[in-house]
């Protein structure tokens, strides 16, 4: 293989790892059901709420 092919392969693998890491780092978001949406939702959040974090030690 040429050196450009090796360089591009390593760069593509690195980019894939970065994308997968960023997707895994996002918080889980609870999306409201279609029938529970209200008309007067806050326009900043769009009605989405971040899921609560469960601590392993029970404090939270």
PDB file with one MODEL, atoms N, CA, C and O in Angstrom:
MODEL        1
ATOM      1  N   UNK A   1       0.843  -1.192   0.000  1.00  0.00           N
ATOM      2  CA  UNK A   1       0.000   0.000   0.000  1.00  0.00           C
ATOM      3  C   UNK A   1       0.878   1.241   0.000  1.00  0.00           C
ATOM      4  O   UNK A   1       1.996   1.243   0.515  1.00  0.00           O
ATOM      5  N   UNK A   2       0.352   2.259  -0.574  1.00  0.00           N
ATOM      6  CA  UNK A   2       1.107   3.510  -0.586  1.00  0.00           C
ATOM      7  C   UNK A   2       0.987   4.206   0.770  1.00  0.00           C
ATOM      8  O   UNK A   2       0.119   3.885   1.581  1.00  0.00           O
ATOM      9  N   UNK A   3       1.866   5.148   0.986  1.00  0.00           N
ATOM     10  CA  UNK A   3       1.853   5.854   2.262  1.00  0.00           C
ATOM     11  C   UNK A   3       0.596   6.711   2.405  1.00  0.00           C
ATOM     12  O   UNK A   3       0.113   6.915   3.519  1.00  0.00           O
ATOM     13  N   UNK A   4       0.058   7.216   1.287  1.00  0.00           N
ATOM     14  CA  UNK A   4      -1.182   8.012   1.366  1.00  0.00           C
ATOM     15  C   UNK A   4      -2.369   7.157   1.789  1.00  0.00           C
ATOM     16  O   UNK A   4      -3.241   7.620   2.524  1.00  0.00           O
ATOM     17  N   UNK A   5      -2.403   5.918   1.326  1.00  0.00           N
ATOM     18  CA  UNK A   5      -3.505   5.012   1.686  1.00  0.00           C
ATOM     19  C   UNK A   5      -3.448   4.688   3.175  1.00  0.00           C
ATOM     20  O   UNK A   5      -4.489   4.640   3.830  1.00  0.00           O
ATOM     21  N   UNK A   6      -2.276   4.469   3.712  1.00  0.00           N
ATOM     22  CA  UNK A   6      -2.117   4.191   5.141  1.00  0.00           C
ATOM     23  C   UNK A   6      -2.499   5.426   5.955  1.00  0.00           C
ATOM     24  O   UNK A   6      -3.212   5.313   6.952  1.00  0.00           O
ATOM     25  N   UNK A   7      -2.030   6.607   5.538  1.00  0.00           N
ATOM     26  CA  UNK A   7      -2.349   7.846   6.233  1.00  0.00           C
ATOM     27  C   UNK A   7      -3.860   8.091   6.245  1.00  0.00           C
ATOM     28  O   UNK A   7      -4.420   8.426   7.289  1.00  0.00           O
ATOM     29  N   UNK A   8      -4.512   7.932   5.120  1.00  0.00           N
ATOM     30  CA  UNK A   8      -5.969   8.151   5.038  1.00  0.00           C
ATOM     31  C   UNK A   8      -6.738   7.115   5.857  1.00  0.00           C
ATOM     32  O   UNK A   8      -7.759   7.445   6.461  1.00  0.00           O
ATOM     33  N   UNK A   9      -6.276   5.900   5.886  1.00  0.00           N
ATOM     34  CA  UNK A   9      -6.940   4.859   6.683  1.00  0.00           C
ATOM     35  C   UNK A   9      -6.854   5.169   8.171  1.00  0.00           C
ATOM     36  O   UNK A   9      -7.840   5.027   8.895  1.00  0.00           O
ATOM     37  N   UNK A  10      -5.686   5.588   8.626  1.00  0.00           N
ATOM     38  CA  UNK A  10      -5.520   5.936  10.039  1.00  0.00           C
ATOM     39  C   UNK A  10      -6.371   7.151  10.380  1.00  0.00           C
ATOM     40  O   UNK A  10      -6.995   7.184  11.441  1.00  0.00           O
ATOM     41  N   UNK A  11      -6.408   8.148   9.505  1.00  0.00           N
ATOM     42  CA  UNK A  11      -7.210   9.352   9.738  1.00  0.00           C
ATOM     43  C   UNK A  11      -8.699   9.003   9.785  1.00  0.00           C
ATOM     44  O   UNK A  11      -9.426   9.534  10.625  1.00  0.00           O
ATOM     45  N   UNK A  12      -9.162   8.122   8.902  1.00  0.00           N
ATOM     46  CA  UNK A  12     -10.575   7.720   8.898  1.00  0.00           C
ATOM     47  C   UNK A  12     -10.926   6.953  10.175  1.00  0.00           C
ATOM     48  O   UNK A  12     -12.007   7.146  10.731  1.00  0.00           O
ATOM     49  N   UNK A  13     -10.039   6.100  10.639  1.00  0.00           N
ATOM     50  CA  UNK A  13     -10.274   5.362  11.875  1.00  0.00           C
ATOM     51  C   UNK A  13     -10.334   6.319  13.062  1.00  0.00           C
ATOM     52  O   UNK A  13     -11.182   6.166  13.941  1.00  0.00           O
ATOM     53  N   UNK A  14      -9.444   7.297  13.090  1.00  0.00           N
ATOM     54  CA  UNK A  14      -9.455   8.300  14.153  1.00  0.00           C
ATOM     55  C   UNK A  14     -10.758   9.095  14.125  1.00  0.00           C
ATOM     56  O   UNK A  14     -11.360   9.326  15.174  1.00  0.00           O
ATOM     57  N   UNK A  15     -11.198   9.513  12.945  1.00  0.00           N
ATOM     58  CA  UNK A  15     -12.438  10.285  12.827  1.00  0.00           C
ATOM     59  C   UNK A  15     -13.640   9.460  13.278  1.00  0.00           C
ATOM     60  O   UNK A  15     -14.540   9.989  13.930  1.00  0.00           O
ATOM     61  N   UNK A  16     -13.665   8.185  12.944  1.00  0.00           N
ATOM     62  CA  UNK A  16     -14.754   7.313  13.381  1.00  0.00           C
ATOM     63  C   UNK A  16     -14.778   7.196  14.903  1.00  0.00           C
ATOM     64  O   UNK A  16     -15.848   7.247  15.509  1.00  0.00           O
ATOM     65  N   UNK A  17     -13.627   7.044  15.516  1.00  0.00           N
ATOM     66  CA  UNK A  17     -13.564   6.958  16.983  1.00  0.00           C
ATOM     67  C   UNK A  17     -14.036   8.249  17.639  1.00  0.00           C
ATOM     68  O   UNK A  17     -14.722   8.206  18.661  1.00  0.00           O
ATOM     69  N   UNK A  18     -13.679   9.393  17.069  1.00  0.00           N
ATOM     70  CA  UNK A  18     -14.120  10.674  17.612  1.00  0.00           C
ATOM     71  C   UNK A  18     -15.635  10.796  17.518  1.00  0.00           C
ATOM     72  O   UNK A  18     -16.280  11.220  18.477  1.00  0.00           O
ATOM     73  N   UNK A  19     -16.207  10.434  16.388  1.00  0.00           N
ATOM     74  CA  UNK A  19     -17.664  10.512  16.215  1.00  0.00           C
ATOM     75  C   UNK A  19     -18.369   9.605  17.210  1.00  0.00           C
ATOM     76  O   UNK A  19     -19.345  10.022  17.834  1.00  0.00           O
ATOM     77  N   UNK A  20     -17.904   8.391  17.370  1.00  0.00           N
ATOM     78  CA  UNK A  20     -18.539   7.461  18.306  1.00  0.00           C
ATOM     79  C   UNK A  20     -18.394   7.941  19.743  1.00  0.00           C
ATOM     80  O   UNK A  20     -19.313   7.763  20.543  1.00  0.00           O
ATOM     81  N   UNK A  21     -17.262   8.545  20.087  1.00  0.00           N
ATOM     82  CA  UNK A  21     -17.074   9.068  21.435  1.00  0.00           C
ATOM     83  C   UNK A  21     -18.025  10.227  21.704  1.00  0.00           C
ATOM     84  O   UNK A  21     -18.639  10.290  22.769  1.00  0.00           O
ATOM     85  N   UNK A  22     -18.152  11.134  20.756  1.00  0.00           N
ATOM     86  CA  UNK A  22     -19.035  12.290  20.948  1.00  0.00           C
ATOM     87  C   UNK A  22     -20.483  11.842  21.044  1.00  0.00           C
ATOM     88  O   UNK A  22     -21.234  12.375  21.861  1.00  0.00           O
ATOM     89  N   UNK A  23     -20.892  10.882  20.234  1.00  0.00           N
ATOM     90  CA  UNK A  23     -22.274  10.388  20.310  1.00  0.00           C
ATOM     91  C   UNK A  23     -22.536   9.721  21.662  1.00  0.00           C
ATOM     92  O   UNK A  23     -23.648   9.817  22.180  1.00  0.00           O
ATOM     93  N   UNK A  24     -21.565   9.064  22.230  1.00  0.00           N
ATOM     94  CA  UNK A  24     -21.735   8.411  23.520  1.00  0.00           C
ATOM     95  C   UNK A  24     -21.676   9.373  24.683  1.00  0.00           C
ATOM     96  O   UNK A  24     -22.130   9.043  25.779  1.00  0.00           O
ATOM     97  N   UNK A  25     -21.121  10.567  24.471  1.00  0.00           N
ATOM     98  CA  UNK A  25     -20.964  11.522  25.553  1.00  0.00           C
ATOM     99  C   UNK A  25     -22.193  12.399  25.761  1.00  0.00           C
ATOM    100  O   UNK A  25     -22.266  13.118  26.757  1.00  0.00           O
ATOM    101  N   UNK A  26     -23.153  12.358  24.854  1.00  0.00           N
ATOM    102  CA  UNK A  26     -24.346  13.190  24.990  1.00  0.00           C
ATOM    103  C   UNK A  26     -25.262  12.643  26.078  1.00  0.00           C
ATOM    104  O   UNK A  26     -25.371  11.427  26.237  1.00  0.00           O
ATOM    105  N   UNK A  27     -25.929  13.533  26.839  1.00  0.00           N
ATOM    106  CA  UNK A  27     -26.876  13.056  27.854  1.00  0.00           C
ATOM    107  C   UNK A  27     -28.116  12.463  27.207  1.00  0.00           C
ATOM    108  O   UNK A  27     -28.501  12.842  26.101  1.00  0.00           O
ATOM    109  N   UNK A  28     -28.727  11.537  27.908  1.00  0.00           N
ATOM    110  CA  UNK A  28     -29.966  10.951  27.406  1.00  0.00           C
ATOM    111  C   UNK A  28     -31.083  11.949  27.615  1.00  0.00           C
ATOM    112  O   UNK A  28     -31.202  12.534  28.691  1.00  0.00           O
ATOM    113  N   UNK A  29     -31.903  12.148  26.598  1.00  0.00           N
ATOM    114  CA  UNK A  29     -32.968  13.138  26.657  1.00  0.00           C
ATOM    115  C   UNK A  29     -34.310  12.414  26.579  1.00  0.00           C
ATOM    116  O   UNK A  29     -34.553  11.602  25.686  1.00  0.00           O
ATOM    117  N   UNK A  30     -35.177  12.736  27.549  1.00  0.00           N
ATOM    118  CA  UNK A  30     -36.525  12.178  27.512  1.00  0.00           C
ATOM    119  C   UNK A  30     -37.355  13.009  26.557  1.00  0.00           C
ATOM    120  O   UNK A  30     -37.474  14.222  26.731  1.00  0.00           O
ATOM    121  N   UNK A  31     -37.927  12.377  25.557  1.00  0.00           N
ATOM    122  CA  UNK A  31     -38.770  13.085  24.606  1.00  0.00           C
ATOM    123  C   UNK A  31     -40.228  12.875  25.014  1.00  0.00           C
ATOM    124  O   UNK A  31     -40.649  11.752  25.291  1.00  0.00           O
ATOM    125  N   UNK A  32     -40.983  13.953  25.045  1.00  0.00           N
ATOM    126  CA  UNK A  32     -42.393  13.811  25.447  1.00  0.00           C
ATOM    127  C   UNK A  32     -43.180  13.021  24.412  1.00  0.00           C
ATOM    128  O   UNK A  32     -42.897  13.079  23.216  1.00  0.00           O
ATOM    129  N   UNK A  33     -44.161  12.292  24.892  1.00  0.00           N
ATOM    130  CA  UNK A  33     -45.027  11.535  23.996  1.00  0.00           C
ATOM    131  C   UNK A  33     -45.893  12.507  23.202  1.00  0.00           C
ATOM    132  O   UNK A  33     -46.061  13.659  23.601  1.00  0.00           O
ATOM    133  N   UNK A  34     -46.430  12.057  22.108  1.00  0.00           N
ATOM    134  CA  UNK A  34     -47.220  12.919  21.235  1.00  0.00           C
ATOM    135  C   UNK A  34     -48.483  13.422  21.924  1.00  0.00           C
ATOM    136  O   UNK A  34     -48.906  14.553  21.686  1.00  0.00           O
ATOM    137  N   UNK A  35     -49.092  12.593  22.777  1.00  0.00           N
ATOM    138  CA  UNK A  35     -50.344  12.992  23.413  1.00  0.00           C
ATOM    139  C   UNK A  35     -50.135  13.810  24.686  1.00  0.00           C
ATOM    140  O   UNK A  35     -51.104  14.362  25.207  1.00  0.00           O
ATOM    141  N   UNK A  36     -48.907  13.912  25.209  1.00  0.00           N
ATOM    142  CA  UNK A  36     -48.674  14.662  26.443  1.00  0.00           C
ATOM    143  C   UNK A  36     -48.081  16.038  26.187  1.00  0.00           C
ATOM    144  O   UNK A  36     -47.794  16.763  27.139  1.00  0.00           O
ATOM    145  N   UNK A  37     -47.890  16.417  24.932  1.00  0.00           N
ATOM    146  CA  UNK A  37     -47.337  17.732  24.626  1.00  0.00           C
ATOM    147  C   UNK A  37     -48.364  18.816  24.910  1.00  0.00           C
ATOM    148  O   UNK A  37     -49.559  18.650  24.663  1.00  0.00           O
ATOM    149  N   UNK A  38     -47.873  19.923  25.433  1.00  0.00           N
ATOM    150  CA  UNK A  38     -48.743  21.050  25.731  1.00  0.00           C
ATOM    151  C   UNK A  38     -48.467  22.165  24.736  1.00  0.00           C
ATOM    152  O   UNK A  38     -47.366  22.263  24.193  1.00  0.00           O
ATOM    153  N   UNK A  39     -49.462  23.000  24.499  1.00  0.00           N
ATOM    154  CA  UNK A  39     -49.296  24.087  23.540  1.00  0.00           C
ATOM    155  C   UNK A  39     -48.375  25.179  24.070  1.00  0.00           C
ATOM    156  O   UNK A  39     -47.700  25.829  23.272  1.00  0.00           O
ATOM    157  N   UNK A  40     -48.318  25.405  25.357  1.00  0.00           N
ATOM    158  CA  UNK A  40     -47.548  26.498  25.926  1.00  0.00           C
ATOM    159  C   UNK A  40     -46.156  26.106  26.366  1.00  0.00           C
ATOM    160  O   UNK A  40     -45.727  26.508  27.447  1.00  0.00           O
ATOM    161  N   UNK A  41     -45.441  25.343  25.577  1.00  0.00           N
ATOM    162  CA  UNK A  41     -44.101  24.910  25.962  1.00  0.00           C
ATOM    163  C   UNK A  41     -43.114  26.052  25.815  1.00  0.00           C
ATOM    164  O   UNK A  41     -43.313  26.968  25.017  1.00  0.00           O
ATOM    165  N   UNK A  42     -42.048  25.982  26.595  1.00  0.00           N
ATOM    166  CA  UNK A  42     -40.980  26.971  26.512  1.00  0.00           C
ATOM    167  C   UNK A  42     -40.270  26.807  25.173  1.00  0.00           C
ATOM    168  O   UNK A  42     -39.872  25.701  24.808  1.00  0.00           O
ATOM    169  N   UNK A  43     -40.111  27.905  24.444  1.00  0.00           N
ATOM    170  CA  UNK A  43     -39.507  27.812  23.116  1.00  0.00           C
ATOM    171  C   UNK A  43     -38.004  27.557  23.186  1.00  0.00           C
ATOM    172  O   UNK A  43     -37.426  27.063  22.219  1.00  0.00           O
ATOM    173  N   UNK A  44     -37.358  27.882  24.306  1.00  0.00           N
ATOM    174  CA  UNK A  44     -35.912  27.668  24.412  1.00  0.00           C
ATOM    175  C   UNK A  44     -35.573  26.187  24.481  1.00  0.00           C
ATOM    176  O   UNK A  44     -34.642  25.738  23.813  1.00  0.00           O
ATOM    177  N   UNK A  45     -36.300  25.433  25.262  1.00  0.00           N
ATOM    178  CA  UNK A  45     -35.977  24.020  25.439  1.00  0.00           C
ATOM    179  C   UNK A  45     -36.695  23.140  24.439  1.00  0.00           C
ATOM    180  O   UNK A  45     -36.265  22.013  24.194  1.00  0.00           O
ATOM    181  N   UNK A  46     -37.777  23.626  23.857  1.00  0.00           N
ATOM    182  CA  UNK A  46     -38.510  22.806  22.905  1.00  0.00           C
ATOM    183  C   UNK A  46     -39.262  21.680  23.566  1.00  0.00           C
ATOM    184  O   UNK A  46     -39.698  20.756  22.879  1.00  0.00           O
ATOM    185  N   UNK A  47     -39.431  21.719  24.872  1.00  0.00           N
ATOM    186  CA  UNK A  47     -40.176  20.690  25.575  1.00  0.00           C
ATOM    187  C   UNK A  47     -39.362  19.472  25.951  1.00  0.00           C
ATOM    188  O   UNK A  47     -39.918  18.510  26.482  1.00  0.00           O
ATOM    189  N   UNK A  48     -38.060  19.479  25.695  1.00  0.00           N
ATOM    190  CA  UNK A  48     -37.223  18.331  26.024  1.00  0.00           C
ATOM    191  C   UNK A  48     -36.665  18.490  27.433  1.00  0.00           C
ATOM    192  O   UNK A  48     -36.314  19.589  27.863  1.00  0.00           O
ATOM    193  N   UNK A  49     -36.595  17.380  28.130  1.00  0.00           N
ATOM    194  CA  UNK A  49     -36.071  17.395  29.491  1.00  0.00           C
ATOM    195  C   UNK A  49     -34.942  16.393  29.589  1.00  0.00           C
ATOM    196  O   UNK A  49     -35.039  15.282  29.068  1.00  0.00           O
ATOM    197  N   UNK A  50     -33.862  16.789  30.263  1.00  0.00           N
ATOM    198  CA  UNK A  50     -32.719  15.904  30.451  1.00  0.00           C
ATOM    199  C   UNK A  50     -33.081  14.873  31.514  1.00  0.00           C
ATOM    200  O   UNK A  50     -33.653  15.212  32.551  1.00  0.00           O
ATOM    201  N   UNK A  51     -32.750  13.633  31.253  1.00  0.00           N
ATOM    202  CA  UNK A  51     -33.051  12.556  32.189  1.00  0.00           C
ATOM    203  C   UNK A  51     -32.238  12.736  33.465  1.00  0.00           C
ATOM    204  O   UNK A  51     -31.081  13.151  33.401  1.00  0.00           O
ATOM    205  N   UNK A  52     -32.820  12.433  34.625  1.00  0.00           N
ATOM    206  CA  UNK A  52     -32.068  12.559  35.873  1.00  0.00           C
ATOM    207  C   UNK A  52     -30.948  11.520  35.945  1.00  0.00           C
ATOM    208  O   UNK A  52     -31.073  10.406  35.436  1.00  0.00           O
ATOM    209  N   UNK A  53     -29.864  11.914  36.584  1.00  0.00           N
ATOM    210  CA  UNK A  53     -28.712  11.025  36.726  1.00  0.00           C
ATOM    211  C   UNK A  53     -28.876  10.220  38.001  1.00  0.00           C
ATOM    212  O   UNK A  53     -29.151  10.775  39.065  1.00  0.00           O
ATOM    213  N   UNK A  54     -28.708   8.919  37.891  1.00  0.00           N
ATOM    214  CA  UNK A  54     -28.793   8.051  39.062  1.00  0.00           C
ATOM    215  C   UNK A  54     -27.391   7.809  39.590  1.00  0.00           C
ATOM    216  O   UNK A  54     -26.529   7.281  38.888  1.00  0.00           O
ATOM    217  N   UNK A  55     -27.173   8.207  40.850  1.00  0.00           N
ATOM    218  CA  UNK A  55     -25.876   7.998  41.470  1.00  0.00           C
ATOM    219  C   UNK A  55     -25.821   6.597  42.077  1.00  0.00           C
ATOM    220  O   UNK A  55     -26.824   6.086  42.576  1.00  0.00           O
ATOM    221  N   UNK A  56     -24.650   5.991  42.029  1.00  0.00           N
ATOM    222  CA  UNK A  56     -24.502   4.634  42.540  1.00  0.00           C
ATOM    223  C   UNK A  56     -24.560   4.582  44.060  1.00  0.00           C
ATOM    224  O   UNK A  56     -24.942   3.561  44.632  1.00  0.00           O
ATOM    225  N   UNK A  57     -24.181   5.688  44.725  1.00  0.00           N
ATOM    226  CA  UNK A  57     -24.166   5.666  46.184  1.00  0.00           C
ATOM    227  C   UNK A  57     -25.525   5.995  46.794  1.00  0.00           C
ATOM    228  O   UNK A  57     -25.667   5.984  48.017  1.00  0.00           O
ATOM    229  N   UNK A  58     -26.532   6.289  45.961  1.00  0.00           N
ATOM    230  CA  UNK A  58     -27.870   6.525  46.450  1.00  0.00           C
ATOM    231  C   UNK A  58     -28.145   7.955  46.847  1.00  0.00           C
ATOM    232  O   UNK A  58     -29.248   8.248  47.310  1.00  0.00           O
ATOM    233  N   UNK A  59     -27.198   8.861  46.688  1.00  0.00           N
ATOM    234  CA  UNK A  59     -27.399  10.268  47.032  1.00  0.00           C
ATOM    235  C   UNK A  59     -27.748  11.046  45.776  1.00  0.00           C
ATOM    236  O   UNK A  59     -26.860  11.620  45.145  1.00  0.00           O
ATOM    237  N   UNK A  60     -28.967  11.078  45.416  1.00  0.00           N
ATOM    238  CA  UNK A  60     -29.284  11.894  44.261  1.00  0.00           C
ATOM    239  C   UNK A  60     -30.468  11.434  43.590  1.00  0.00           C
ATOM    240  O   UNK A  60     -30.875  12.020  42.587  1.00  0.00           O
TER     241      UNK A  60
ENDMDL
END
